[in-house]
């Protein structure tokens, strides 16, 4: 936790109050914060700054703001459409995408996604939110990503994808495509949409449908990567660090 | 498992014999392979090809080679020096490095590495080998990476690092450095050495020692990434996919 990320309700004038168990335990056991020490704080979808601990009890951490003036880092200009991975891989991929600055994520059903994955408790909105918070706290960002679920491939591609593609360049990562992943671009480059298939890949029908919607097939080299590795590899190849 | 990777002893003329429990279970339960079907095989530190299943029992999978002529993909020309991460992160980082084509890895002690990590069962050579095999099987590669342990920072930097740096460009990834990660290079570019710190980073003394040994500090942007995410992000930013 490199940032104490809090909902706006935690803020009361110059005071910040933390009451949730996970953060309290982390402040006590990992940061070992004592009154008088300060740490980096952020308000959800707002600014970042520093706050000094006034008191810490098992129920409450009471902070006084030193300043709250720093903007969150810029987002990656990308919408990631990810075939729903198996639950543990989903959790890590969500955290990684949040940490890397992705703000728009669609989890998509495809032929090779096991139907049971859609029943996973990891898809509970509170669980998804939890992974987003962990990613933002890791990377020091406050802007909460939005996660959409698209449980039917065809309606998504036919009804939702066209409007998502408006003003965006579309890419679909798939082993064996002719074009290599394009070189890193600046964060103010035109926005992208990137589709990433499941373990085993998109089937031919799905690749055809995505290409018909304007997505360009790209490959990441001859090595086949696990989905969670491919997500990080693609995002860090597509954008320059700032 | 996108490749059935076997030690050279498994090969007997045109026959390949698999007897280990993990692979037998995978062939039966995941691949659901039946006699007559073929899959991609590789010989450790050797060639890759296809083999056809002749018979599958709980003790033995018997394959007949169709061909064994394909070279392993080229390695990444890099030696990664990684501050020993906590055990679960180590496991995933080893697998990811193996999958991405890293062939030389040093696990290093630094001030912010918890000493207990050196007692982890994950450092058992057989465990390390297991993670390497999983990474190679995932990525379809046969060349086994070499993992070195450097349990003392100063002797490593003073006695081993200079010879590792001969003919290599050295980089150390550290948040807050002035220089950004260089653009992706081709796989036939001069070899690199890349040092990656622990959670919490290298301490100043360590950064000074690494820089004195010729490593150049680079950053990956203002976001702070978990070690396992940073490893993948750095490797995929440093090299072009082929």
Contacts between the chains, C-beta under 8 A, distances in Angstrom:
chain1	res1	chain2	res2	distance
A	2	B	224	5.0
A	73	B	221	7.6
A	73	B	222	5.0
A	73	B	223	6.0
A	96	B	229	5.3
A	99	B	223	6.3
A	99	B	225	5.9
A	99	B	226	7.1
A	99	B	229	6.3
A	100	B	223	6.8
A	100	B	225	7.5
A	100	B	229	7.5
A	100	B	233	7.5
A	101	B	223	6.4
A	138	B	224	6.4
A	138	B	225	7.1
A	138	B	226	5.9
A	139	B	223	3.9
A	139	B	224	5.8
A	139	B	225	6.7
A	140	B	222	7.3
A	140	B	223	6.7
A	140	B	224	5.9
A	141	B	223	6.8
A	180	B	240	7.3
A	180	B	241	5.3
A	180	B	242	7.8
A	181	B	241	5.5
A	183	B	183	7.3
A	183	B	184	6.9
A	184	B	183	6.8
A	184	B	184	7.1
A	184	B	237	7.0
A	219	B	241	6.8
A	220	B	236	8.0
A	220	B	241	4.9
A	221	B	73	7.6
A	221	B	241	3.4
A	221	B	242	5.3
A	222	B	73	5.0
A	222	B	140	7.2
A	222	B	242	6.9
A	223	B	73	6.0
A	223	B	99	6.3
A	223	B	100	6.8
A	223	B	101	6.4
A	223	B	139	3.9
A	223	B	140	6.7
A	223	B	141	6.8
A	224	B	2	4.9
A	224	B	138	6.4
A	224	B	139	5.8
A	224	B	140	5.9
A	225	B	99	5.9
A	225	B	100	7.5
A	225	B	138	7.1
A	225	B	139	6.7
A	226	B	99	7.1
A	226	B	138	5.9
A	229	B	96	5.3
A	229	B	99	6.3
A	229	B	100	7.5
A	229	B	232	5.6
A	232	B	229	5.6
A	232	B	232	4.4
A	232	B	233	5.6
A	232	B	236	7.3
A	233	B	100	7.5
A	233	B	232	5.6
A	233	B	233	7.6
A	233	B	235	7.7
A	233	B	236	3.8
A	234	B	236	7.7
A	235	B	233	7.7
A	236	B	220	7.9
A	236	B	232	7.3
A	236	B	233	3.8
A	236	B	234	7.7
A	236	B	236	5.2
A	236	B	237	5.0
A	237	B	184	7.1
A	237	B	236	5.0
A	237	B	237	6.4
A	237	B	241	7.4
A	240	B	180	7.3
A	241	B	180	5.2
A	241	B	181	5.5
A	241	B	219	6.7
A	241	B	220	4.9
A	241	B	221	3.4
A	241	B	237	7.4
A	242	B	180	7.8
A	242	B	221	5.3
A	242	B	222	6.9
